[in-house]
Amino acid sequence: MGKWDERDRTDRDRSSHYHSTANMFACQVAGCRLPDPCELFAIVEHYVNVFKRVKRFRHGRRPGLDSRTSIPLRQLFGVLLAFAARRGIIVWGLNAMIAIVGRYEHGEFSVTSEFASRELSEKDKARYDGDHLPNELSQFRRGSVSLLFDEVAYIATKERQRIAFDPDRFVQEYRSRGQDAFDDLDGQFAIALHDAASGRLHIARDTFGTRPLFIAHLPSGIAFSTTYAPLCKLPELHPAFDVAAVRAFIERGWAPAGLTFHRDIRPARAGFVEIFGHELHCLRRLQPQANEYTQPRDPLSSDELLSLLRRAVAESLQRSQGDIGVSLSGGIDSAAIAALLQEADPRRVIRSFTVGYGEEDREIQGGRATASHLGLEHHEIIVGAQDLASLMQQVVRVLGNPGGYDEFPCLFALWRDASRSVQTLFSGNLSDTLFGGMPYHRDLWLRMNDVRDDVSRKDQSGKGPKDLLFENLRQSLTDWDERIGAQTLLASRAELELVMPLSRRSLLDLSLRLPARQKVTECHVKSFFRESISSLLPPEILQRPKGIQQLRYDADMRDTLLELSRRYLTKDRVELHAIVSPDDVQACISESKDNFTKARFQTLWNMLIFEIWTDAFANAPSQSKPI
């Protein structure tokens, strides 16, 4: 990407990135041109019988393309896509062949595309044809309104019902209610809507950012994409690190919310609709708005939560395609999802998948015990330190905005293996956030119940103890990072639809009304959640402590990272990028040789991930000065 430099972030904020008025919609697919009618007829006539011979994926998937005919068929599909877009016809995804990039600049809105690059093993190449687009967007146009969207969202009606997302209905609601129409969205979604009449572009993501969407700030406007890599290839994108984001990543394992390693690429804000127009960029929080909730005091019934969980899982199952599975850890969240799936459809085969480092791993042991109790078709994926070099590189290239230490390579290995058996994978993600399941939730609860901590025991009215778990949840929703969207992106690259039933608005609403004393008790975190699912699982599963997905930080792990350090953390590379000082890098490497602790593993891991990222996206740029 050429030489990178560091500029003050406020310069970008004051620039004219958002000073655009949109007045045109153009749909171009993979550089296809529209042929004349005779040429189009000849193409259709030549390939009419070929469609019958096109290879199909397993049950439940959309048609794939035969490798012998993929280029001409792509041309034909591009023609049909452009033809349909001009006439306001819904265009559903064509099995993920292209990467869509929306652009909003110079007073115009357009949608372009490129064939997505993908590294495949020989076995993968035998299974899949051509290229793959994770989280592909469908396109719809009605009059002056153009819409890009995925197919996971729901619409919550005034009658408190939930219906599958209908783009035509959504556009009608937008025309009658404006921005308020976005408050009806529920589930997992990433949506871009351009209104040529007002000249404004709206970009919205669900509260938990389960569907990734990245925005690149250009000199004359913005571009956006469901994946990171296409934005990095834009020639007008200024190549510069966000030094503060990189340093925060090296220290904590994730770039701060709203940032990536690239100064001019960021995630779209989760839980908001962002509005771009002529000299305009503003944010509007979607429902439910956490700042409108007051500190909860009245206890809730566990039956209410169980009813919401059953409905969320049943609706998700009804919409799932093909064979289904569940990502099964050693904890209770995924166990509850598996039990609810069985309850919703007892006749359906459910496959479970657990990843870990071996027989001694508590995740492997717990997943196996849960699968045995529920009678699931169980699969175990073993990942060792020797597998990490390849997995780290693949994960970085897929995400573009990496993080999560060794958890994400492990999950990627799980999803890649699961894709051989299922098309839809269910996850218990978000339970810890909603119902107080992390160690820090217990720490907050202990502070609340410490009579010596007078500050934490007073709410704003001074009438009683401050609910620190409630305050933490509200703050988390404001500063939500990309770790959930990253999981969806990795699963999609493995040809899986990752479904998270706990992303529903109704469950977030309940969580914001749930007092801390029900979330955490002296005995357990997630006490209310455990109580609500007590009829689904036996005590030996319900009482399991919270576990963390990680490998062993042993001599094999140390040797693997030190070997990678000899390749990626050379003095020349570290000095060239000037993010951390060479002395600090060498000190970390030397100390790891003698005393390989978890803290040193994390620092060394993050330094390596950043250097792998520069190889994939930055072409060894230079920076100003080290820490």
Secondary structure, DSSP 8 states (H G I E B T S, - for coil): --------HHHHHHSSTT------EEE--TT-----HHHHHHHHHHHTTHHHH--B-STT--B---TTTHHHHHHHHHHHHHHHHHTT--B---SS-EEEEEEEETTEEEEEEEE------HHHHHH--S---TT--EEEEETTEEEEE-S-EEEE-TTS-EEE--HHHHHHHHHHHGGGGGGGEEES-EEEEEETTTTEEEEEE-TT--S--EEEEETTEEEEESSSHHHHT-TTS---B-HHHHHHHHHHSS--TT--SBTTEEE--BTEEEEEETTEEEEEE-SS-GGG-----S---HHHHHHHHHHHHHHHHHH--SSEEEE--SSHHHHHHHHHHHHH-TTS-EEEEEEESSTT-HHHHHHHHHHHHHT-EEEEEE--GGGHHHHHHHHHHHHSS--STTHHHHHHHHHHHHTTT-SEEE--TTHHHHHT-SHHHHHHHHHHT-TT-TTTT--TTSSS---HHHHHHHHHHHS--SHHHHHHHHHHHTT-EEE-GGG-HHHHHHHHTS-HHHH--SS-SSHHHHHHTTTTS-HHHHT----------SHHHHHHHHHHHHHH--HHHHHHH-SS-HHHHHHHHHHHHH---HHHHHHHHHHHHHHHHIIIIISS---S---
